[in-house]
Amino acid sequence: MEFNHIIFIRHAENVNNLSVPNNELELTNLGIKQAINVRKYLNGKFDILVSSPSKRAIMTAKLIAPNFNIICDERLLERGWGNKEHNGLESDDEAKTRITNFLHEYISKYPNKSILFVTHGSLIKLSQDVIEENILARSNIDNCDIVEYSKNKCKKIIKNKLKNLAK
């Protein structure tokens, strides 16, 4: 898989509310600060912005790039895979195939561009497997952490220092 420059960001911290559907969760005040903090780092570092359509991911993307055209793609949704027999969720292999096809499509469509993906931690972990062709490549990704790949597949992880210490 050849590409120019890819950046992944896990959405900012969201409110935990079991009465709200997972894809409708909003950001906390800390999450808003996390996304604004990321904006300062990423200013001008990307050409294309693709986000999960979940509310917390879109809110994060809008805070990072308020004047940017955001492409929403359902394939960046976190679908809670693991046990295929449990509520018809996708298996690890199905999720990996989905993210592999997704990455190939965007890399082919924008070959010389820097692409920012705002998504969920589990999909970023699978993306690391795909890009680095190594299941041991996975790094733990917290809210608003950045995983950045250069053309030669060098990975740089920038940890967002704004954390909720009360957890």
N, C-alpha and C positions, 0 to 999 in steps of 0.2 A: 504494500500500500504506500504509494508516494503522494506527498502533499507538500504544500508550502509552509503553512503555519496553522496550528489548531490549538484552541484554548477551550477548556471545559471549566464551567463554574457550577458548583452545587448551589441551588437556591439558598437564599438567606433563611435565617431562623423563622419558623412559622409558629402560630398559635396552635397548641394542642387542644382540640375540642372534638370529643367523640361524637357530638351531635351534628357536626358539620362533615359533609362528604370530603374525602381525602383531597380531591382535586379542587376544592373550594376554600381550602385553608389559606388565611391571610398571614402576612408578616407581622411579627412582633415589633415593638419600638426598637429593640436591639437589632432585629433583622433589617430594618430600614437603615440603621446606621452602618451595618455590615456592608450592604449593597453600595451605599454612598462611598464607603472606604475603598471598595473594589473599583469604583468609577475612577478614582484618582490614579490608581495603578494602571488601569487599562486605557486611559485616555489616548485615542488614536492608534491603538495596537491591533485593531481588527477592521475588516471591510464588510463582513456579512455577520448578521446576528440571527441565530436560530434558537427558539425556545420551546420547551415543553409547554403545552397549553394549560397546564395547571395554574391556578391563580397565583400561588406563591412564586412560581418560576417567572411568570409574566411580570409580576410586580417587581421582582429582582431585576429582570432585564430592563424594564422601564426606568428604574432608578440608576442602573449602570449606564444606560445610553438613552436619555430622555428624548432626544431628537432623531433617533435612529429608526429605520424601518425594521420591525421585528417579524421574522417569518416563524409562524407557529407550526409545529409538526407533531402529530399524534404519536409518532414512533419514539419520541423522547419522553413519553409518559412512563411513570413507574407503575408497573402492573402487578407488583407483589408476587413474583414467581417463586418457585421452590418446589412445592408439592403439587404436581399436576392433578392429582386426585382431589385436591382441596379446592372446591368451588370453581373448578375449570380454569385455574390460573396457568399461565404459560410456564413451561419448564425452563431450566437454566439454558439448555441448548437452543430452545426457541427464542429466548431473549437475546442470546448471543448472535443468532442468525439475524434477528431483527436489527440489532445495532450495527452488525457488520454490513448489511445491505444499505442501511441508512448512511453510514460513513462513506462507503464507496460512492453512493449517489451524490452526496454533497461535495466530496473531493473531486469527482469527475465534472460536476457542474461548475465549480469555481476553482479551477486548477492553480491559479496564481494568486489566489486571495488568502487573506488571513480570516479564519472562520471562528467565531465565538459560539459555543453551545452552552445554553443555560438549561440545566437538567437536574437530575436527582443522583444521589450518591451511588446507588447500586448500578445505574447505567454508566456512570463514569468509571466504576471499577471494571465493568465488562469491556468498556472501550479501551482501557489500559491493556487488558488481555489481548484484544484484537490488534491494536497498534503495535504493541511490543512482542506479540506472538509468544506470550509467556504468561501462564496463569499465576506465576509468582510475582508478576509485575504490580499487582494490586497494592495501592497505598490507601490508607484510611483517609477519607475525605469528609471533613466537617462542613458545616454551613458556611457558604461563601468562600471556601478554599478554592484556589485556582490550580489547575493542572494544565501546563503549557508544553506543547511539543513543537520543536523547530523542525526544519526541513530534514535534518539528519536523524530525526526521532529522538533527539535528546529531550529528556523530560525534566521539567522544573516544576516543583510544587511550592506554591506560596500560601502559607497558612494565614488565615484571617485572624488577627490577634484579638478581635472583638468577640469574646465568648461570654456566655451566660454562666457565671461562676456559681450560681445558686443551684445548678442541676446536680 
